[in-house]
């Protein structure tokens, strides 16, 4: 009985401690758009080739209204970057490039990260 309770508790703790990958979009061609709608922000992204880089433009719009935020980044092959949006620390957005594909994902679990701007 104790073994079953401990096993169930351990399994539940592992699921609760693991951040869930909420959404993912892969962009496979220039100007093709991808979007994510998890959390408090909607995000749309696309890329254009710039030499050896893929210039990725991502626009984040709060669902409750307000000004959108636009980020532009150059990704070389095998590059990856992840960040949260100022004022919206509850979601982590990740961008990675493999060949001519850019994958964008978001996860929502702030319990495993600390916001450096918070006292």
Residue frames relative to the residue before (quaternion, step in Angstrom):
aa qw qx qy qz dx dy dz
X 1.0000 0.0000 0.0000 0.0000 0.00 0.00 0.00
X 0.6729 0.4794 -0.2962 0.4792 3.58 0.89 -0.94
X 0.6318 0.5413 -0.3332 0.4436 3.58 0.98 -0.82
X 0.6585 0.5012 -0.3105 0.4678 3.62 0.94 -0.86
X 0.6496 0.5131 -0.3134 0.4653 3.59 0.97 -0.84
X 0.6659 0.4890 -0.3037 0.4746 3.59 0.93 -0.88
X 0.6473 0.5146 -0.3243 0.4593 3.60 0.95 -0.81
X 0.6637 0.4896 -0.3044 0.4766 3.59 0.93 -0.85
X 0.6514 0.5138 -0.3146 0.4612 3.59 0.99 -0.81
X 0.6537 0.5089 -0.3077 0.4679 3.58 0.98 -0.87
X 0.6509 0.5120 -0.3116 0.4660 3.57 0.95 -0.86
X 0.6536 0.5033 -0.3116 0.4716 3.59 0.93 -0.86
X 0.6511 0.5175 -0.3161 0.4564 3.61 0.96 -0.84
X 0.6420 0.5203 -0.3295 0.4567 3.60 0.98 -0.77
X 0.6667 0.4885 -0.3086 0.4708 3.59 0.94 -0.80
X 0.6787 0.4882 -0.2970 0.4613 3.59 0.98 -0.78
X 0.6981 0.4786 -0.2715 0.4581 3.60 1.05 -0.71
X 0.6452 0.5258 -0.3226 0.4508 3.60 1.18 -0.40
X 0.3836 -0.7161 0.5199 0.2641 3.62 -0.69 0.97
X 0.3524 -0.7417 0.5353 0.1980 3.55 -0.97 0.87
X 0.3652 -0.6852 0.5834 0.2382 3.54 -0.96 0.88
X 0.2635 -0.8292 0.4770 0.1239 3.53 -0.22 1.29
X 0.8121 -0.0600 0.0895 0.5735 3.58 0.82 -0.93
X 0.0245 -0.7764 0.6296 0.0144 3.54 -1.27 0.49
X 0.0226 -0.7720 0.6352 0.0043 3.55 -1.10 0.78
X 0.1723 -0.7696 0.6069 0.0984 3.57 -1.05 0.80
X 0.1926 -0.7623 0.6131 0.0763 3.53 -0.90 1.06
X 0.1429 -0.8607 0.4879 0.0275 3.56 -0.48 1.20
X 0.7762 0.2223 -0.1321 0.5751 3.60 1.25 -0.20
X 0.6196 -0.5347 0.4088 0.4038 3.58 -1.17 0.48
X 0.8425 0.1694 -0.1927 0.4736 3.52 -1.17 0.89
X 0.4891 0.6155 -0.4587 0.4142 3.63 1.23 -0.03
X 0.2952 -0.7914 0.5122 0.1551 3.59 -0.78 0.96
X 0.1059 -0.7420 0.6561 0.0881 3.48 -1.31 0.47
X 0.0761 -0.8192 0.5674 0.0330 3.59 -1.03 0.65
X 0.1520 -0.7429 0.6470 0.0793 3.52 -1.31 0.60
X 0.1243 -0.8266 0.5482 0.0264 3.57 -0.98 0.82
X 0.3855 0.7366 -0.4694 0.2975 3.60 1.21 0.43
X 0.8157 0.2786 -0.1866 0.4714 3.58 -1.11 0.61
X 0.7745 -0.3784 0.2783 0.4237 3.53 -1.26 -0.56
X 0.7214 0.3965 -0.2286 0.5198 3.59 1.29 -0.13
X 0.2506 -0.6791 0.6590 0.2042 3.51 -1.30 0.52
X 0.0876 -0.8039 0.5880 0.0190 3.60 -0.98 0.84
X 0.0587 -0.7567 0.6508 0.0177 3.54 -1.07 0.89
X 0.0068 -0.8072 0.5893 -0.0326 3.59 -0.93 0.92
X 0.0295 0.7516 -0.6589 0.0068 3.52 -1.32 0.54
X 0.2035 -0.7752 0.5745 0.1665 3.58 -1.25 0.16
X 0.1456 -0.7264 0.6602 0.1236 3.51 -1.41 0.35
X 0.4838 -0.6623 0.4764 0.3167 3.63 -0.99 0.73
X 0.0102 -0.7579 0.6521 -0.0159 3.57 -1.09 0.83
X 0.7817 -0.2027 0.0991 0.5815 3.58 0.19 1.27
X 0.8073 -0.1901 0.1739 0.5309 3.57 -0.77 -1.06
X 0.6443 0.5205 -0.3157 0.4630 3.58 1.27 -0.23
X 0.2601 -0.6645 0.6586 0.2390 3.49 -1.38 0.28
X 0.2446 -0.7735 0.5704 0.1288 3.57 -0.61 1.16
X 0.1414 -0.8117 0.5663 0.0218 3.54 -0.40 1.31
X 0.1062 -0.7628 0.6360 0.0475 3.55 -0.94 0.97
X 0.0172 -0.7902 0.6120 -0.0287 3.57 -0.78 1.07
X 0.1159 -0.7821 0.6110 0.0394 3.55 -0.89 0.98
X 0.1519 -0.7865 0.5977 0.0327 3.53 -0.83 1.12
X 0.0436 -0.8018 0.5960 -0.0084 3.60 -0.79 1.02
X 0.4251 -0.6939 0.5150 0.2694 3.59 -0.79 0.98
X 0.4794 -0.6855 0.4694 0.2826 3.59 -0.92 0.89
X 0.6825 0.4820 -0.2833 0.4707 3.58 1.16 -0.52
X 0.6339 -0.4974 0.3331 0.4898 3.58 1.27 0.09
X 0.4839 0.6391 -0.4972 0.3320 3.52 -1.27 0.21
X 0.6726 -0.5168 0.3598 0.3887 3.51 -1.33 0.15
X 0.4226 -0.6823 0.5270 0.2796 3.60 -0.99 0.78
X 0.2804 -0.7211 0.6065 0.1832 3.55 -1.30 0.44
X 0.1344 -0.7924 0.5920 0.0598 3.57 -0.94 0.90
X 0.0948 -0.7706 0.6299 0.0218 3.53 -1.00 0.98
X 0.0792 -0.7660 0.6370 0.0358 3.57 -1.03 0.85
X 0.0666 0.8012 -0.5880 0.0890 3.56 -0.80 1.05
X 0.3265 -0.7188 0.5770 0.2093 3.56 -1.15 0.63
X 0.1004 -0.8025 0.5871 0.0349 3.56 -0.78 1.03
X 0.2676 -0.7206 0.6200 0.1576 3.55 -0.90 1.00
X 0.6792 -0.4695 0.3457 0.4458 3.58 -1.22 0.29
X 0.8299 0.1713 -0.1946 0.4940 3.59 -0.97 0.99
X 0.4431 0.6709 -0.4770 0.3550 3.62 1.19 0.24
X 0.0056 0.7669 -0.6417 -0.0078 3.53 -1.28 0.53
X 0.0108 0.7785 -0.6268 0.0311 3.56 -1.10 0.76
X 0.0530 -0.7826 0.6198 0.0249 3.56 -1.16 0.67
X 0.1101 0.7898 -0.5947 0.1026 3.57 -1.04 0.77
X 0.3366 -0.6735 0.6000 0.2703 3.53 -1.34 0.22
X 0.5112 -0.6513 0.4765 0.2956 3.54 -1.22 0.49
X 0.5297 -0.6264 0.4547 0.3469 3.63 -0.87 0.87
X 0.7998 0.2418 -0.2130 0.5064 3.54 -0.86 1.01
X 0.7516 0.2622 -0.1602 0.5837 3.60 1.32 -0.17
X 0.0503 0.8617 -0.5037 0.0340 3.61 0.66 1.05
X 0.5228 0.6825 -0.3958 0.3227 3.62 1.21 -0.11
X 0.7604 0.2933 -0.1844 0.5494 3.61 1.18 -0.24
X 0.2163 -0.7434 0.6214 0.1205 3.52 -1.13 0.79
X 0.1623 -0.7853 0.5940 0.0646 3.58 -0.76 1.08
X 0.0890 -0.7990 0.5945 0.0156 3.57 -0.88 0.98
X 0.1111 -0.7665 0.6320 0.0278 3.56 -1.06 0.93
X 0.0794 0.7906 -0.6045 0.0572 3.59 -0.87 0.90
X 0.2375 -0.7715 0.5791 0.1140 3.53 -1.18 0.70
X 0.0330 0.7478 -0.6623 0.0308 3.51 -1.10 0.85
X 0.8153 -0.0687 -0.0030 0.5750 3.57 -0.33 1.27
X 0.7690 -0.2921 0.2443 0.5135 3.57 -0.67 -1.12
X 0.5870 0.5524 -0.3787 0.4548 3.57 1.25 0.42
X 0.1324 -0.7462 0.6474 0.0806 3.53 -1.13 0.79
X 0.1387 -0.7791 0.6081 0.0634 3.55 -0.83 1.03
X 0.1193 -0.7696 0.6267 0.0272 3.52 -0.94 1.01
X 0.0524 0.8001 -0.5955 0.0498 3.56 -0.91 0.90
X 0.1614 -0.7594 0.6190 0.1186 3.51 -1.30 0.33
X 0.0569 -0.7567 0.6493 0.0520 3.53 -1.16 0.67
X 0.2054 -0.7813 0.5794 0.1083 3.53 -1.12 0.63
X 0.4517 0.6187 -0.5453 0.3404 3.54 -0.37 1.31
X 0.0840 -0.8357 0.5423 0.0229 3.56 -0.10 1.25
X 0.4951 0.6794 -0.4383 0.3181 3.61 1.17 -0.17
X 0.6958 0.4660 -0.2768 0.4712 3.60 1.19 -0.46
X 0.7260 0.3735 -0.2313 0.5291 3.62 1.26 -0.11
X 0.2689 -0.7313 0.5971 0.1906 3.54 -1.21 0.47
X 0.3574 -0.7074 0.5652 0.2290 3.55 -1.02 0.78
X 0.4035 -0.7600 0.4626 0.2133 3.57 -0.49 1.24
X 0.6618 0.5118 -0.3229 0.4424 3.61 1.13 -0.44
X 0.5833 0.5740 -0.3828 0.4286 3.60 1.21 -0.20
X 0.4651 -0.6819 0.4765 0.3027 3.63 -0.98 0.75
